[in-house]
Amino acid sequence: MSLTTQPDPHGGTTTLGRPVTNTTAYVVDHHNQPAPVGIPGHALLGGICLARHYHNRPDLTHERFTPNPLTP
């Protein structure tokens, strides 16, 4: 999935949806470091809402999920 937004010509901000409790979202560069504002990157999403259908499926969980590179 690719998320693309354009700068607001009036100087405002562009939002992608609304905040969700117990969820994290980062935009990172190709080194998995936070991407500066205006620089394209990859979306890293985390939280309990992403794990639906993975309960008791360690093989699928391992295949689809990776540790958060921004936390120890």
Secondary structure as UniProt FT lines:
FT   TURN            9..10
FT   TURN            21..22
FT   STRAND          23..28
FT   TURN            30..31
FT   TURN            37..38
FT   STRAND          42..47
FT   HELIX           48..50
FT   TURN            52..53
FT   TURN            55..56
FT   HELIX           58..64
FT   TURN            69..70
//
